[in-house]
């Protein structure tokens, strides 16, 4: 006897759900994205470019934010010390109230708003600070931190 279309679809959905739930691979399989990020090191600028290319997908950034923040800081540290030979900029970066500034988050907010030049021309650094959870009056600090840590890196990248 041939099942009607709605019964067949219900059976198929139930069967597939049971099948995939029975696999339970999500808890046992390694997350390759995490493994790749953990293995990533910076020896030349192409390594920086590879990490920056990964940041095009905001969903990916949100999912792997913890790992990306650490790698992003490692990348900035390598870039400043090895590529630019600047050893006087401490990492992590701090705002005036001694709160740590996430360089990854600053990079992402500035990128989303059109870049350093656009934000400066439109005088919206205060908005960038607010988007990052700081007070509006921290906007100038965000501009300075971006200029000191990220501006040349982004210039090289582009």
matplotlib code that plots the C-alpha trace (Angstrom):
import matplotlib.pyplot as plt

x = [0.0, 1.4, 1.3, -0.2, 2.1, 1.6, 2.1, 5.2, 6.7, 5.9, 7.6, 10.6, 11.1, 10.7, 13.1, 15.7, 15.5, 15.9, 18.8, 20.8, 20.1, 21.4, 24.7, 25.6, 28.8, 28.6, 30.0, 32.7, 34.1, 36.7, 35.8, 38.2, 37.8, 39.1, 42.0, 42.9, 42.8, 44.8, 47.5, 47.8, 51.0, 52.5, 55.8, 55.0, 52.4, 50.5, 49.6, 48.0, 46.1, 44.7, 43.3, 41.9, 40.2, 38.5, 36.9, 34.7, 31.9, 30.4, 28.6, 32.0, 33.5, 30.6, 30.8, 34.6, 35.1, 37.1, 39.6, 39.7, 40.3, 43.4, 44.7, 44.0, 46.0, 48.8, 48.7, 48.8, 51.6, 53.6, 52.9, 54.0, 57.1, 58.4, 57.1, 57.2, 59.8, 57.7, 58.2, 56.7, 53.0, 51.7, 49.1, 46.4, 45.3, 43.4, 41.0, 41.3, 39.3, 41.7, 39.3, 40.7, 39.9, 39.2, 41.2, 39.2, 35.9, 37.4, 38.5, 35.1, 33.2, 35.4, 35.2, 31.4, 31.1, 33.2, 36.7, 39.0, 38.8, 35.0, 34.5, 37.0, 35.4, 31.9, 33.2, 31.5, 34.3, 32.0, 29.5, 32.2, 33.0, 29.4, 29.0, 31.9, 30.3, 32.3, 31.1, 30.7, 33.6, 35.9, 35.6, 39.0, 40.6, 39.1, 40.5, 44.0, 44.0, 42.9, 45.6, 48.3, 47.5, 45.4, 45.6, 48.9, 48.0, 44.8, 46.7, 49.1, 46.2, 44.4]
y = [0.0, 3.4, 6.0, 9.4, 12.3, 13.9, 10.6, 9.9, 13.3, 12.9, 9.4, 10.7, 13.7, 11.5, 8.9, 11.4, 13.2, 10.0, 9.0, 12.2, 12.4, 8.9, 9.8, 12.3, 13.4, 17.0, 16.2, 13.7, 15.2, 17.9, 21.4, 21.9, 25.7, 25.7, 23.4, 25.6, 28.7, 27.1, 26.0, 29.3, 31.2, 34.4, 34.2, 36.4, 38.9, 36.2, 34.6, 37.9, 38.2, 34.7, 35.6, 38.9, 37.1, 34.8, 37.9, 38.6, 36.4, 38.0, 34.8, 33.0, 35.8, 35.6, 31.7, 31.7, 35.0, 33.7, 31.9, 34.8, 37.4, 35.6, 35.0, 38.6, 39.9, 37.5, 38.8, 42.4, 41.7, 39.9, 42.7, 45.5, 43.8, 41.8, 43.8, 47.3, 46.8, 48.7, 47.2, 50.1, 49.4, 47.2, 44.5, 44.3, 47.9, 49.8, 52.7, 55.6, 53.8, 50.9, 48.7, 46.3, 47.2, 44.2, 44.9, 42.4, 44.1, 47.5, 46.2, 44.7, 47.8, 50.1, 47.8, 47.6, 51.4, 51.9, 52.2, 54.7, 57.5, 57.4, 57.3, 60.2, 62.3, 61.8, 62.3, 59.2, 57.7, 58.4, 56.0, 53.4, 53.6, 53.2, 50.2, 48.6, 49.2, 52.3, 55.8, 58.3, 60.3, 57.3, 57.9, 59.7, 56.8, 54.3, 56.5, 56.6, 52.8, 52.1, 54.4, 52.9, 49.2, 48.6, 51.4, 50.3, 46.7, 47.4, 49.5, 46.6, 44.2, 46.3]
z = [0.0, -1.0, 1.8, 1.1, 0.6, 4.0, 5.8, 3.8, 4.6, 8.3, 8.2, 6.3, 8.7, 11.8, 10.4, 9.4, 12.8, 14.7, 12.4, 12.8, 16.5, 16.8, 15.2, 18.1, 16.3, 17.4, 20.9, 19.8, 16.6, 16.8, 15.6, 12.7, 12.8, 16.4, 15.5, 12.6, 14.7, 17.5, 15.0, 13.3, 13.7, 12.3, 10.5, 7.4, 6.4, 4.4, 7.8, 8.8, 5.6, 6.1, 9.5, 8.3, 5.4, 7.9, 9.4, 6.4, 7.8, 10.9, 11.9, 11.9, 14.0, 16.6, 16.8, 17.3, 19.0, 21.9, 19.7, 17.2, 19.8, 21.1, 17.5, 16.5, 19.5, 18.5, 15.0, 16.0, 18.4, 15.7, 13.1, 15.4, 16.7, 13.7, 10.7, 12.0, 14.8, 17.3, 20.8, 22.9, 22.4, 25.2, 24.5, 25.5, 24.8, 27.5, 27.4, 29.9, 32.6, 32.5, 30.7, 28.1, 24.5, 22.3, 19.1, 17.2, 18.2, 17.3, 13.9, 13.2, 14.3, 12.2, 9.2, 9.5, 9.7, 6.5, 7.8, 9.7, 7.1, 6.9, 10.7, 11.1, 8.3, 9.8, 13.3, 14.7, 16.9, 19.9, 18.3, 17.8, 21.5, 22.4, 20.1, 22.0, 25.4, 26.3, 27.0, 24.2, 25.6, 25.0, 21.2, 21.0, 22.8, 20.3, 17.4, 19.0, 19.7, 16.2, 14.8, 17.1, 16.6, 13.5, 10.9, 9.3, 9.5, 7.6, 5.1, 4.5, 4.2, 1.5]

ax = plt.figure().add_subplot(projection="3d")
ax.plot(x, y, z, "-o")
ax.set_aspect("equal")
plt.show()
